[in-house]
């Protein structure tokens, strides 16, 4: 899912708010269940999603199979991410899934992305997580995809509340970069549009 407009790297600014949405909506009891896996019943979920690259729609799918513990799979033209995941349900109208782990997918060319960040950065920007986040937004659409899949760490969250799905995707390069935190991270802000298939 390379080239999406609005992606922000790093768990800062808007992304911290987005990441906290799942916890806020599910509540403290559900958070305990999320951490301990105290949910029951077999679950199968398939979502069709689109995100934007300028005016162009970029499709991908998200699916979960399991119960309290299962596998979350994201498929797009950039590759497939198969992540161990947890499910938690507060009630039938409020539940969430969080998948995390390593993956190998096509990403924006990291060398070109680093060069763009360096060219656009003001003094001290690359030492600031917030500044790097916004520089990534400016640079990633200007950088071509890499020639081959690369290793990343992915975190994918699904939140369901009163009939609405929200999906948040975070993809962090496994290889280090000369930026705050040591790794460039791409995050889906704003979240993609998703519907149950």
N, C-alpha and C positions, 0 to 999 in steps of 0.2 A: 504494500500500500504506500508506495513511494510517492512523494510529490504532493501530499495533501496540504491545502492551504489551511492555516490556523493551527498547525501542530506546534507545540511548545516543548522544549527539552528541559528535563529537570523537574523535581517535585517542589516547585516554588510558585508563588503568585497564584494565578487561576488554578493551576494544577493541584495545589494543596486543597483548595476549596472543592474541586471536582473529586479528589480522592476521598475526602471526608463525607461526601454525599451518601455513600452506601451505609456508613456507620450511623449518620444522623437519621436516615430514614428507617433503618432497621431497629435502632435502639440498643440499649445496653444488654438486654437479655439475649437478643439475637447475635450481638457481637460475641458473647461468651460461647454461643452455639457455633458460630463461625470458627472460633479458635479451637473448639474441642470436637467439632464434627457431630454434635448431638442433633441430628435430623434423621428422619426415617422415610422410607418409601422410594421406589425406583423413579427416576426422573429422566426424561428425554426432552431436550429443547433444541430447536433449530431456528436460527434467525437469519434473515437476509438483510444485509446492510449496504448502504452506500455512503461514501464520503466524497469530498470535492477536491478536484485539482483544477482550480479556476472554475470555468463553467462546466467542466467535464465531470460526470459521475463515475466514480470508481467503485465497482461492486466487490463485496466479499461476504463470506458466510461465517457464522459463529455457531457451534453446536456443543452441547453438553450431554454426556451420558454417565449415569451413576446414581448414587443416592446422596448420603452426606459427603461422600468422597467419590470423585469420578475424574473424567478426562474432559477438558475443554479444548476444542479444536477450532482454529481460525484458518480459513483457506482464502487465498487471493492469488492474483497473478504473480505476486512476489514470493509465493511459497506457502508452506503449511507449518503452523505452530501447534504442537500437541503438548498440552500443559496439564500437570496434575492440579486438581481444583477441589474446592470445598463449596458446599451448598448450605444455606441457612434460610429457614422460613420463620417469619414472625407470625404471619397468617397468610391466607390464600391470596391476599392483595399486596403483600409486602414481603419480598424475599430477594436474595442476592446470591451470586456465584463469583468466586474469585479464583482465577488460575494464575499460576506463577511457575517460571522455570526457564531452562535454556531452550533455544531454538536456532535454526539456521535458515535464513531467508535473504532475499535481495533487499538491500538497503541503499540509500543514497551513498555514492562513492565517498568514503570517509576522508581520504586525502584531499579531495576537492572541497568537501564540506569544511574541513579544518582550514583550508586556504581562504575560503570565503569568510569564515568567522574572523580570522586574523585580519583580513583586508577591511572589514567593516567595523572592527572593534576600536573603541577609544581606549586610551591608557587606563588600565585597571579593569576593563570589562571582562576579560577572560578569567579573572580571579573572582568574579561575582556570579553566583548561580542565577540570579535574576536577569542580569545582563546577557548571559549566555543563552538563557531561555528565549529571549526575544530575538537575539541574533540568529538562533536556529530557525525561527519563523521566517526571517528575511532570506536565509540562505538555502533552505532545503529545496524549495521549488526551482531554484536556479542551478541546482546540481543534478547531473544525470545519475541514473541508477548505476550501481557497481556492476562489473562484468560477471561476477559470480556471487553466490550466496555467502554470507558471513555469519559468524557466531554472535548471538545476542542473548540478553536476558529479557524475557517478556513478562508483563503483568497485565492481565486482562480481567476487567470487572464488568459484571452484568448486574444492574439494579432494576427490579420490577416493582412499580408502585402504582396501584389503582389503574391497571391497564396499560401503563406506559413502560417501555423498555428504554434503558440508557446503557450504552456500552462504552467503556473507556479502555483505550489501548495504550500501553507504555512499552517502548522498545529501546533498550540500551545496548550500545555496542559493547561487546566483550573486551575488545582491545582498547587500551587507554588513549587519551588525547590530552593535549596541554590546555585543559580548561578546568574551571572549578569543579571539584568532585572527581576529576580524573576520567570521566566517561561522558560521551555525548548521548543524550537521551531524547527520543522523539515521542511526543504524547499527543493523543487525539483531543485537542481542544479547539473548537467546540466538538462535542461528541458526534459520531456519525448517526445517520437516521437508520433505525433498525425496526423490523417488524417480524412477527412470528410466521414461519413458513408452514 
